[in-house]
Amino acid sequence: MNSITTTRSSAHLRLNIGRMGLYVILIVMAIIFLFPIIWSALYSFKTPEEAIAIPPTYLPSTISFENYEKLFKYGAGVWQYVFNSSMVTIYTIIGTIVLSTVGGYGFSRFDFPGKNALFILVLMTLMIPYQALLTPLYIFFVKVNLNDTLLGLALVYITWQLPFGVFLMRNTFDMVPREIEEAALLDGCNTLEMLWRVMIKIVSPGIVTVAIFTFINAWNEFLAALILMSNNKNYTLPIMLKDAATGQNHQAGAHNIDYGVLQAGVMVNIIPCLILFLILQRYYIKGLMGGSVK
């Protein structure tokens, strides 16, 4: 009995040590990932002089909101740029979800000539660097009067998000048994009604995953907005932040950087991303798992 008790105690001790080691690793990883956010938050509350001090200070000597005041008073006001980013993001999410869901369902459930070749062609667009397409897109948008508009910028973002969205939604639909659709059709649903009333609820984790990816990319995208937007009132938040930190129009160039304002803008910019991810985290994980296995 003593030998059995000793063996169990030893196994229990090894298990506890293993768990403690895992917790230590996870805590260290969490600190590493949170450090940039904490650093930005501390910088945003420094005075402008302290924010550009060399060597830098790690903690603010006094809590100052001057950087946030500068940020909120810049240009048309920070809420105008938040609104612009929000509208572009909403347009992009709606367009990407609708087209990705319909496209993914079509590739998953319908057989037509060249289906596999067309699907591969859709995926191949992921290999094209979008930076190479900005010049022809700019020329095209000028001709159709979509340049310097929120809708035009959203159309560009939808185009870039569609290949991944279609791929993920096709794999998500592949995970759903066909018997569910057959039962809905027997109950009198047509294809669109069955997709809307039945399938959407089942594949909702995949839809949420597409929405989160689309939100993060559209909310934080910089280069296309920099090229396509020229009116200060139509800037999205990343472009406004760049100009507010340099104190200049982005077409005029930049030299000096106000790091305090920059970090204050970073904190304003990441808050919606954190809130959305925390709220939809469980759907996001389910969607990734469902879309990764055929």
KAQUIJO-V61069 format. One record per backbone hydrogen bond with DSSP energy under -1.0 kcal/mol. CO is the residue of the C=O (numbers start at 1). NH is the residue of the N-H. E is the energy in kcal/mol with one decimal. If there is no record, write none. Layout:
BEGIN
co: {CO:CO}
nh: {NH:NH}
e: {E:E}
END
This chain:
BEGIN
co: {1:2:3:4:5:6:7:8:9:10:11:12:13:14:15:16:17:18:19:20:21:22:23:24:25:26:27:28:29:30:31:34:35:36:37:38:39:40:43:45:47:48:65:66:67:68:69:74:77:77:78:79:80:81:82:83:84:85:86:87:88:89:90:91:92:93:94:95:96:97:98:99:100:101:102:103:104:105:106:112:114:115:116:117:118:119:120:123:124:125:129:130:133:134:135:136:137:138:139:140:141:141:149:150:151:152:153:154:155:156:157:158:161:162:163:164:165:166:167:168:169:170:173:177:178:179:180:181:182:183:184:185:190:191:192:193:194:194:195:198:199:203:204:205:206:207:208:209:210:211:212:213:214:215:216:222:223:224:225:228:231:232:236:237:238:239:240:241:242:243:243:245:249:257:258:259:260:261:262:263:264:265:266:267:270:271:272:273:274:275:276:280:281:282:283:284:285:286:287}
nh: {5:6:7:8:9:10:11:12:13:14:15:16:17:18:19:20:21:22:23:24:25:26:27:28:29:30:31:32:33:34:35:38:39:40:41:42:43:44:46:64:51:52:69:70:71:72:73:77:80:81:82:83:84:85:86:87:88:89:90:91:92:93:94:95:96:97:98:99:100:101:102:103:104:105:106:107:108:109:110:115:118:119:120:121:122:123:124:126:127:128:132:133:137:138:139:140:141:142:143:144:146:147:153:154:155:156:157:158:159:160:161:162:165:166:167:168:169:170:171:172:173:174:176:180:182:183:184:185:186:187:189:188:194:195:196:197:198:199:200:202:203:207:208:209:210:211:212:213:214:215:216:217:218:219:220:226:227:228:229:148:234:235:240:241:242:243:244:245:246:247:248:258:252:259:262:263:264:265:266:267:268:269:270:271:274:275:276:277:278:279:280:284:285:286:287:288:289:290:291}
e: {-2.8:-2.6:-2.1:-2.5:-2.5:-2.4:-2.5:-2.6:-2.4:-2.4:-2.3:-2.2:-2.5:-2.4:-2.3:-2.6:-2.5:-2.2:-2.7:-2.5:-2.2:-2.5:-2.6:-2.4:-2.4:-2.5:-2.4:-2.2:-2.4:-2.3:-1.7:-2.6:-3.0:-2.3:-2.4:-2.5:-2.4:-2.2:-1.6:-2.7:-2.3:-1.0:-2.1:-2.4:-2.1:-2.6:-1.4:-2.4:-1.2:-1.1:-2.3:-2.2:-2.2:-2.5:-2.4:-2.7:-2.4:-2.4:-2.7:-2.7:-2.3:-2.8:-2.6:-2.5:-2.7:-2.7:-2.3:-2.2:-2.6:-2.5:-2.3:-2.7:-3.0:-2.2:-2.2:-2.4:-1.6:-2.7:-1.9:-1.6:-2.7:-2.4:-2.4:-2.1:-2.0:-2.1:-2.2:-1.7:-1.8:-1.1:-1.7:-1.4:-2.1:-2.5:-2.2:-2.5:-2.9:-2.0:-1.5:-1.6:-2.6:-1.3:-1.9:-2.2:-2.2:-1.7:-2.0:-2.7:-2.0:-1.6:-1.8:-1.7:-2.2:-3.2:-2.1:-2.6:-2.5:-2.5:-1.9:-2.0:-2.6:-2.0:-1.4:-1.1:-2.2:-2.2:-1.8:-2.6:-2.1:-1.3:-2.0:-1.4:-2.8:-2.2:-2.5:-3.2:-1.8:-2.1:-1.7:-1.2:-2.5:-1.8:-2.7:-2.1:-2.3:-2.4:-2.5:-2.4:-2.6:-2.8:-2.6:-2.2:-2.8:-2.9:-1.7:-2.3:-1.9:-2.9:-1.8:-1.2:-1.8:-1.3:-2.5:-2.7:-1.9:-2.1:-2.9:-2.2:-1.2:-2.2:-1.0:-3.2:-1.7:-1.0:-2.2:-2.4:-2.0:-2.5:-1.9:-2.0:-2.0:-2.4:-2.0:-1.1:-2.4:-2.4:-2.6:-2.3:-2.5:-2.1:-2.2:-2.3:-2.2:-1.8:-2.6:-2.2:-2.2:-2.6:-2.4}
END
